[in-house]
């Protein structure tokens, strides 16, 4: 065993460190630990594994594929455990980066085959090793910024495991393709036009994977923007109804104040005549004719107040007992549209659930409170029929045509504010607990 052979075996494996860091770039908003701590732990781990694998390969002069697979599994576990990502999201990211790395490895083999046509893969040269390392680092550098921006956007706004499992399967298919077309005898590439055909196919597959990533991003982005627009339009529609109701009240109140002078004249005449029975009857008629205010003041946030009025009236129409306690902090840094989205989704689910049980059992309790101005707590409890659909820890929609994405939307919004969203049930009561950091 020579230092050269050890170095040739060591360099490709140490590239796993920057590859894994690209995965962390996409998961930057979901890290369990600080970036410094992650780097301080991951780098020694990569160096140690790379050194052990390189020593084994160089000493025995054999390619131990199972060691490579083991190292990939260890790094994936370390990556997943260092983030709060769902396993499907972590796997999709990791497999995609590994797949691009496998493309670069195959290109490096082609490069080595044209430099040393008489050699085989076991004689992988130092020049090809340096080419592989340089190409890998260049690729990781080029994709790190778009991955940190675009990739993190998808991770933050697409909490749908089924989509990520599918993405993992597609990326893994390309990875299997790369593993199956590895050239071990370089002379194969120099037979007729095999080399040109192989390089063309490899390039086309690489470009195809890039295009699939871009298409996936734009399709998902369009769907997310459409869902956000529909959510906002739904909230605006509810607010518009409340504003219309408030305007009708103001118009009626204005007419009542305009006619109040005539009322005073009438009461004065009846008083002069000492006709107290007529005064009493007139006052009863007048009070019945006064406009009744249908809009309540729950909080100072106008958008949220309109939303609570909408669902409050909706609950009354369904004969649901409601208890709303709202205490917002003086300075609310949370976007009003996000707060309305969270509370709207929860209350809409609660009213739908209550509508399925007898009227005497229907209730909704909502508490919004602030702790020292730094955290905002939203707690909702509502009665329901006791029938649930669950997949692992996830609650699914029980209604025909329901997407079940409402609670996912609440959880995704909470994560954007460094918060949490927990949903539980006990017998016939469903609990929604959301915490947002108010900063």
Backbone torsions as a table, in degrees:
resi	resn	phi	psi	omega
1	UNK	NA	131.9	180.0
2	UNK	-115.3	164.1	177.6
3	UNK	-62.1	-34.9	-179.5
4	UNK	-62.9	-46.1	-179.9
5	UNK	-65.8	-37.3	177.4
6	UNK	-64.2	-42.8	-178.9
7	UNK	-65.1	-40.4	-179.9
8	UNK	-63.4	-38.4	179.7
9	UNK	-78.8	-28.0	-174.0
10	UNK	-77.2	-43.3	-173.3
11	UNK	-58.2	-47.0	-178.9
12	UNK	-60.6	-33.1	-177.4
13	UNK	-78.7	-32.0	178.8
14	UNK	-68.9	-17.5	175.3
15	UNK	-66.3	-13.2	178.4
16	UNK	-64.9	-26.3	-179.9
17	UNK	-65.5	-55.6	178.2
18	UNK	-63.3	-30.7	177.8
19	UNK	-63.1	-43.6	179.1
20	UNK	-68.2	-33.4	179.1
21	UNK	-65.9	-30.1	175.0
22	UNK	-64.2	-38.2	176.2
23	UNK	-62.3	-41.3	178.7
24	UNK	-65.3	-29.8	178.7
25	UNK	-62.7	-40.4	178.8
26	UNK	-71.3	-28.3	-178.3
27	UNK	-99.5	25.1	-172.1
28	UNK	-61.8	-25.0	179.5
29	UNK	-91.9	6.2	-176.3
30	UNK	-131.5	30.6	-178.3
31	UNK	-83.4	135.6	176.2
32	UNK	-78.2	-30.1	-175.2
33	UNK	-126.0	170.6	179.2
34	UNK	-69.8	157.2	179.7
35	UNK	-61.9	-38.3	-179.6
36	UNK	-63.7	-42.3	-179.8
37	UNK	-66.8	-38.8	179.1
38	UNK	-63.8	-46.4	179.5
39	UNK	-63.9	-41.2	-178.5
40	UNK	-65.8	-25.2	179.0
41	UNK	-91.4	-42.0	-173.7
42	UNK	-73.2	-39.4	-177.3
43	UNK	-62.6	-50.2	176.2
44	UNK	-60.2	-35.2	178.2
45	UNK	-63.9	-44.2	178.6
46	UNK	-65.0	-43.2	179.9
47	UNK	-62.3	-44.1	-179.0
48	UNK	-64.2	-47.9	179.8
49	UNK	-64.2	-41.9	-179.9
50	UNK	-62.9	-41.1	179.9
51	UNK	-65.3	-42.5	179.6
52	UNK	-64.4	-46.4	-179.6
53	UNK	-65.6	-44.0	-179.7
54	UNK	-62.9	-41.4	178.6
55	UNK	-63.2	-42.4	-179.4
56	UNK	-64.5	-45.0	-179.0
57	UNK	-66.4	-44.5	-178.5
58	UNK	-68.4	-36.1	-176.4
59	UNK	-72.6	-43.3	-177.3
60	UNK	-94.4	-7.3	179.1
61	UNK	55.6	40.6	179.0
62	UNK	-137.4	157.1	179.0
63	UNK	-96.7	106.9	-179.5
64	UNK	-93.7	94.0	-175.9
65	UNK	-65.4	-32.7	-177.1
66	UNK	-65.6	-27.3	177.3
67	UNK	-68.8	-37.9	177.2
68	UNK	-64.2	-43.8	179.0
69	UNK	-63.4	-40.4	179.4
70	UNK	-62.5	-43.3	-179.9
71	UNK	-64.3	-38.2	178.3
72	UNK	-64.5	-41.0	179.3
73	UNK	-65.1	-43.0	-179.2
74	UNK	-62.0	-44.6	-179.5
75	UNK	-67.8	-35.7	177.5
76	UNK	-64.5	-43.5	178.5
77	UNK	-61.1	-42.4	178.7
78	UNK	-63.6	-40.8	178.5
79	UNK	-64.5	-48.6	-177.7
80	UNK	-64.3	-41.1	-178.7
81	UNK	-69.8	-19.3	-179.8
82	UNK	-89.9	-0.4	-179.7
83	UNK	-129.5	169.4	175.9
84	UNK	-101.7	16.8	-178.2
85	UNK	-69.2	150.7	169.4
86	UNK	-66.2	149.7	-175.2
87	UNK	-59.3	-32.1	179.4
88	UNK	-67.0	-39.1	178.3
89	UNK	-67.9	-45.9	-179.9
90	UNK	-61.7	-42.4	-178.4
91	UNK	-66.7	-41.9	179.9
92	UNK	-60.7	-45.0	178.0
93	UNK	-61.1	-49.5	-173.4
94	UNK	-65.6	-46.0	-179.2
95	UNK	-64.7	-37.3	179.5
96	UNK	-62.4	-46.9	179.5
97	UNK	-64.9	-40.9	177.6
98	UNK	-62.5	-35.3	179.4
99	UNK	-67.0	-44.6	176.5
100	UNK	-62.9	-37.0	177.5
101	UNK	-63.8	-37.3	179.1
102	UNK	-67.9	-32.8	174.5
103	UNK	-62.3	-46.1	-179.5
104	UNK	-62.5	-38.1	177.6
105	UNK	-62.2	-42.2	179.2
106	UNK	-67.1	-37.8	175.4
107	UNK	-63.2	-36.8	178.5
108	UNK	-65.9	-35.8	176.9
109	UNK	-65.3	-40.9	176.6
110	UNK	-62.4	-42.4	177.5
111	UNK	-59.5	-43.9	179.5
112	UNK	-67.1	-36.6	-178.9
113	UNK	-65.9	-34.1	178.8
114	UNK	-80.9	-23.3	173.9
115	UNK	-77.6	-39.5	-176.0
116	UNK	-132.0	76.9	-174.4
117	UNK	-62.7	-21.0	-177.2
118	UNK	-88.4	-10.0	-177.4
119	UNK	-87.1	176.1	175.0
120	UNK	-124.0	179.0	-176.8
121	UNK	-63.0	-31.9	-179.6
122	UNK	-67.8	-16.6	179.4
123	UNK	-102.1	30.3	-177.0
124	UNK	-51.3	127.9	-170.1
125	UNK	-85.1	164.6	177.2
126	UNK	-67.7	-36.4	179.1
127	UNK	-61.8	-43.4	179.7
128	UNK	-67.9	-33.7	177.6
129	UNK	-64.2	-45.1	178.0
130	UNK	-65.9	-37.5	176.3
131	UNK	-61.8	-44.2	179.6
132	UNK	-61.9	-44.0	-179.4
133	UNK	-65.9	-44.7	180.0
134	UNK	-63.9	-46.1	-179.3
135	UNK	-64.2	-38.4	180.0
136	UNK	-66.1	-47.5	-179.8
137	UNK	-63.5	-39.1	177.9
138	UNK	-63.2	-43.8	180.0
139	UNK	-64.2	-45.4	-179.8
140	UNK	-62.1	-37.5	179.1
141	UNK	-66.5	-42.2	-176.9
142	UNK	-69.1	-34.8	-176.4
143	UNK	-92.8	-8.7	-175.2
144	UNK	-63.9	-43.2	-178.0
145	UNK	-68.7	-52.1	177.4
146	UNK	-62.8	-31.0	177.8
147	UNK	-67.4	-41.1	179.8
148	UNK	-65.7	-34.6	-177.5
149	UNK	-89.0	-59.3	-175.7
150	UNK	-74.4	-42.9	-179.0
151	UNK	-63.6	-42.5	179.6
152	UNK	-66.3	-30.7	176.5
153	UNK	-62.9	-44.1	178.7
154	UNK	-65.6	-42.9	-179.5
155	UNK	-62.1	-41.1	-176.7
156	UNK	-72.5	-31.1	-169.7
157	UNK	-113.6	2.5	-179.7
158	UNK	-127.4	74.0	179.9
159	UNK	-86.2	56.6	-178.0
160	UNK	-121.9	98.6	-175.6
161	UNK	-54.1	-37.1	-177.4
162	UNK	-59.7	-40.6	178.8
163	UNK	-65.4	-42.3	-178.2
164	UNK	-71.0	-34.2	174.7
165	UNK	-62.2	-41.2	178.2
166	UNK	-63.5	-42.5	177.8
167	UNK	-62.6	-38.0	177.9
168	UNK	-62.9	-41.7	-179.3
169	UNK	-64.5	-41.5	179.0
170	UNK	-63.5	-47.4	179.6
171	UNK	-62.6	-39.9	-179.4
172	UNK	-65.8	-32.7	177.3
173	UNK	-62.3	-42.9	177.0
174	UNK	-66.5	-36.1	178.6
175	UNK	-63.6	-43.8	177.5
176	UNK	-62.7	-38.8	177.5
177	UNK	-59.1	-46.6	-179.4
178	UNK	-63.1	-39.6	179.6
179	UNK	-67.2	-33.3	-176.3
180	UNK	-80.3	-18.0	-177.0
181	UNK	-107.9	15.5	177.6
182	UNK	-62.9	129.5	179.6
183	UNK	-88.1	120.3	179.9
184	UNK	-101.2	-29.0	175.2
185	UNK	-108.1	111.4	-175.7
186	UNK	-64.5	-25.2	-179.8
187	UNK	-62.5	-23.3	178.6
188	UNK	-61.1	-39.3	-178.5
189	UNK	-70.3	-17.5	-177.9
190	UNK	-100.1	10.0	177.5
191	UNK	-93.2	118.4	-177.2
192	UNK	50.9	-123.8	-178.7
193	UNK	-113.0	28.3	-177.9
194	UNK	-62.8	-41.5	-178.5
195	UNK	-61.0	-46.6	-179.8
196	UNK	-65.3	-41.4	179.8
197	UNK	-65.8	-42.0	-179.4
198	UNK	-63.2	-45.6	-179.5
199	UNK	-64.8	-38.0	179.0
200	UNK	-64.8	-46.2	-179.6
201	UNK	-63.5	-42.7	-179.9
202	UNK	-61.6	-42.0	179.7
203	UNK	-66.4	-43.3	-179.9
204	UNK	-64.0	-39.3	178.6
205	UNK	-67.5	-37.7	176.9
206	UNK	-62.8	-46.1	179.2
207	UNK	-65.2	-38.5	179.5
208	UNK	-61.7	-42.7	178.8
209	UNK	-64.7	-40.9	176.3
210	UNK	-60.8	-43.9	-179.9
211	UNK	-64.0	-39.3	178.4
212	UNK	-62.6	-39.0	177.7
213	UNK	-63.8	-44.0	-179.9
214	UNK	-65.6	-45.0	179.3
215	UNK	-62.3	-42.6	178.7
216	UNK	-59.3	-43.3	-179.5
217	UNK	-62.4	-47.6	-175.7
218	UNK	-69.4	-36.8	178.9
219	UNK	-66.2	-47.8	-179.0
220	UNK	-64.7	-40.6	178.4
221	UNK	-60.4	-42.8	179.0
222	UNK	-63.8	-40.7	179.2
223	UNK	-66.4	-40.6	179.3
224	UNK	-65.1	-44.6	179.7
225	UNK	-64.6	-37.5	178.1
226	UNK	-65.6	-43.8	178.9
227	UNK	-63.0	-41.5	178.2
228	UNK	-63.6	-41.5	180.0
229	UNK	-64.5	-41.8	179.0
230	UNK	-65.4	-39.6	179.1
231	UNK	-63.1	-45.3	179.6
232	UNK	-65.9	-40.5	179.1
233	UNK	-63.6	-37.4	178.1
234	UNK	-63.2	-43.5	178.8
235	UNK	-66.3	-44.1	178.8
236	UNK	-61.7	-36.8	179.1
237	UNK	-63.7	-43.4	178.5
238	UNK	-65.0	-41.1	178.8
239	UNK	-64.7	-37.7	179.8
240	UNK	-62.8	-40.6	178.4
241	UNK	-62.4	-40.3	179.6
242	UNK	-69.6	-37.9	177.2
243	UNK	-64.8	-38.4	177.7
244	UNK	-64.2	-42.5	178.7
245	UNK	-63.4	-40.2	178.7
246	UNK	-65.8	-39.5	-179.9
247	UNK	-65.9	-38.9	177.6
248	UNK	-62.8	-39.0	178.1
249	UNK	-64.4	-43.4	-179.3
250	UNK	-64.2	-39.4	178.7
251	UNK	-64.8	-43.6	179.5
252	UNK	-66.1	-38.9	178.8
253	UNK	-64.7	-38.0	179.0
254	UNK	-64.7	-40.8	178.6
255	UNK	-66.0	-39.4	-179.7
256	UNK	-64.6	-40.2	178.7
257	UNK	-68.6	-33.3	178.9
258	UNK	-66.5	-37.0	-178.6
259	UNK	-86.2	-2.8	-174.2
260	UNK	-65.8	-30.4	179.6
261	UNK	-62.9	-41.6	178.0
262	UNK	-65.4	-34.2	178.3
263	UNK	-64.2	-41.2	179.2
264	UNK	-62.3	-43.7	179.0
265	UNK	-60.1	-43.0	-179.5
266	UNK	-64.1	-45.5	179.7
267	UNK	-64.2	-34.4	178.8
268	UNK	-64.2	-44.1	179.8
269	UNK	-64.7	-42.3	179.0
270	UNK	-66.2	-34.0	178.5
271	UNK	-68.4	-40.1	178.1
272	UNK	-62.3	-34.7	180.0
273	UNK	-83.0	-3.0	-179.3
274	UNK	54.7	35.3	177.9
275	UNK	-94.3	78.7	-174.2
276	UNK	-68.8	-30.3	177.7
277	UNK	-64.6	-41.0	179.0
278	UNK	-67.9	-37.6	177.6
279	UNK	-61.9	-45.2	-178.9
280	UNK	-62.9	-43.6	178.6
281	UNK	-64.9	-40.3	-179.5
282	UNK	-64.6	-42.0	179.6
283	UNK	-64.4	-38.5	178.4
284	UNK	-63.1	-43.4	179.1
285	UNK	-64.8	-40.3	-178.2
286	UNK	-66.2	-42.1	-179.5
287	UNK	-64.9	-36.3	177.4
288	UNK	-67.3	-28.0	-178.1
289	UNK	-85.1	-11.1	-179.9
290	UNK	-65.0	141.9	178.0
291	UNK	-66.5	134.5	179.2
292	UNK	-95.1	124.8	-179.0
293	UNK	-71.5	121.0	-177.9
294	UNK	-98.6	-4.9	-178.7
295	UNK	-108.3	124.2	179.9
296	UNK	-98.1	157.8	177.7
297	UNK	-104.9	102.7	179.8
298	UNK	-90.9	-35.9	-177.2
299	UNK	-157.1	174.8	-178.5
300	UNK	-81.4	-19.4	178.9
301	UNK	-73.8	112.3	-173.7
302	UNK	-63.7	-41.6	-179.0
303	UNK	-64.3	-47.0	179.5
304	UNK	-65.8	-38.2	179.1
305	UNK	-62.3	-41.5	177.6
306	UNK	-64.4	-40.9	179.6
307	UNK	-63.1	-45.0	-179.5
308	UNK	-65.7	-36.1	175.6
309	UNK	-64.6	-40.2	-179.7
310	UNK	-61.0	-52.2	-178.2
311	UNK	-72.7	-26.8	175.0
312	UNK	-63.7	-44.7	177.2
313	UNK	-67.5	-37.7	177.9
314	UNK	-62.2	-42.0	178.3
315	UNK	-64.3	-40.4	177.8
316	UNK	-62.8	-39.6	178.5
317	UNK	-62.4	-28.9	179.2
318	UNK	-96.8	11.4	179.3
319	UNK	55.2	48.0	179.0
320	UNK	-106.2	127.5	176.6
321	UNK	-71.8	126.6	-177.4
322	UNK	-122.6	146.2	174.7
323	UNK	-136.1	112.9	-176.5
324	UNK	-118.0	121.0	176.8
325	UNK	-122.7	108.8	-174.2
326	UNK	-116.1	120.0	175.4
327	UNK	-133.9	91.8	179.5
328	UNK	-85.9	150.3	176.0
329	UNK	-68.9	158.3	-179.5
330	UNK	-61.5	-38.8	177.1
331	UNK	-112.0	111.0	-179.0
332	UNK	-106.4	110.4	-178.6
333	UNK	-89.7	-11.7	179.3
334	UNK	-74.7	133.4	-179.5
335	UNK	-60.2	135.2	-177.9
336	UNK	-60.3	-37.7	-178.3
337	UNK	-66.6	-34.9	178.2
338	UNK	-71.0	-41.0	178.4
339	UNK	-63.5	-41.8	177.9
340	UNK	-65.3	-37.6	179.4
341	UNK	-62.6	-45.0	-179.8
342	UNK	-62.8	-53.4	-175.7
343	UNK	-68.2	-36.8	179.0
344	UNK	-63.3	-44.9	179.2
345	UNK	-62.1	-43.5	-177.9
346	UNK	-67.1	-47.1	-178.4
347	UNK	-66.5	-36.1	178.6
348	UNK	-63.6	-43.3	176.4
349	UNK	-63.7	-39.5	-178.0
350	UNK	-64.8	-45.1	-179.7
351	UNK	-64.7	-41.0	177.8
352	UNK	-62.0	-42.1	179.8
353	UNK	-66.7	-41.5	180.0
354	UNK	-65.7	-30.8	-176.9
355	UNK	-67.2	-13.2	-176.5
356	UNK	-94.2	0.9	-177.6
357	UNK	-122.4	164.8	179.4
358	UNK	-56.5	149.2	-173.5
359	UNK	-59.9	-35.3	-176.7
360	UNK	-69.0	-14.6	-178.7
361	UNK	-102.6	1.3	-174.3
362	UNK	-84.3	128.5	174.0
363	UNK	-157.6	151.9	174.6
364	UNK	-138.7	129.6	176.0
365	UNK	-121.2	126.1	179.8
366	UNK	-124.2	127.8	176.2
367	UNK	-128.1	124.7	173.9
368	UNK	-121.3	118.9	-177.0
369	UNK	-139.2	154.3	179.6
370	UNK	-112.4	141.8	177.5
371	UNK	-113.1	107.3	176.9
372	UNK	56.2	22.9	176.3
373	UNK	73.9	0.2	-176.0
374	UNK	-102.7	-27.8	-177.4
375	UNK	-131.0	141.3	178.2
376	UNK	-116.3	124.9	-177.8
377	UNK	-108.9	133.4	177.7
378	UNK	-123.3	117.1	-178.9
379	UNK	-124.4	123.3	179.8
380	UNK	-128.4	131.5	173.1
381	UNK	-128.0	137.4	-179.2
382	UNK	-146.5	151.4	176.6
383	UNK	-79.1	153.8	176.9
384	UNK	-154.6	175.7	-172.2
385	UNK	-72.9	-14.7	-176.8
386	UNK	94.0	-7.5	179.4
387	UNK	-90.9	127.6	-177.7
388	UNK	-136.9	153.1	170.1
389	UNK	-117.8	123.8	-178.0
390	UNK	-133.1	146.5	172.6
391	UNK	-128.3	104.5	-171.1
392	UNK	59.6	-118.0	-178.5
393	UNK	-98.9	11.3	-173.3
394	UNK	-106.3	132.9	175.6
395	UNK	-86.1	131.1	-179.8
396	UNK	-106.3	159.7	179.2
397	UNK	-69.6	137.1	178.1
398	UNK	-101.6	5.1	-175.1
399	UNK	-107.1	143.5	-179.6
400	UNK	-63.9	126.3	-178.3
401	UNK	85.9	-3.9	179.5
402	UNK	-77.5	141.0	-178.6
403	UNK	-88.8	-22.1	-178.1
404	UNK	72.7	14.0	-176.0
405	UNK	-90.6	-7.1	-176.8
406	UNK	-59.0	-49.0	-179.9
407	UNK	-68.6	-31.9	175.1
408	UNK	-62.8	-41.3	179.3
409	UNK	-63.2	-40.7	178.1
410	UNK	-61.7	-45.7	-179.3
411	UNK	-64.0	-41.6	-179.7
412	UNK	-65.0	-40.7	178.7
413	UNK	-66.3	-40.1	178.5
414	UNK	-62.0	-39.5	179.9
415	UNK	-64.4	-33.0	179.6
416	UNK	-65.0	-22.7	178.2
417	UNK	-107.3	28.7	178.1
418	UNK	54.7	32.7	-177.8
419	UNK	-112.1	-166.3	-178.7
420	UNK	-138.0	158.1	175.4
421	UNK	-138.6	118.1	-179.1
422	UNK	-120.8	135.8	-179.7
423	UNK	-126.7	126.3	-178.8
424	UNK	-139.7	170.5	176.2
425	UNK	-145.6	154.3	179.8
426	UNK	-144.8	110.6	-175.3
427	UNK	56.8	-109.2	-177.0
428	UNK	-113.5	27.9	177.9
429	UNK	-125.3	130.8	178.7
430	UNK	-106.7	135.4	-176.8
431	UNK	-117.6	134.0	174.8
432	UNK	-124.1	117.0	-178.5
433	UNK	-121.9	118.4	-176.9
434	UNK	-124.5	135.4	174.8
435	UNK	-123.9	129.5	177.8
436	UNK	-122.9	140.2	175.7
437	UNK	-85.8	120.6	-176.4
438	UNK	-88.9	85.8	-179.2
439	UNK	-146.8	NA	NA
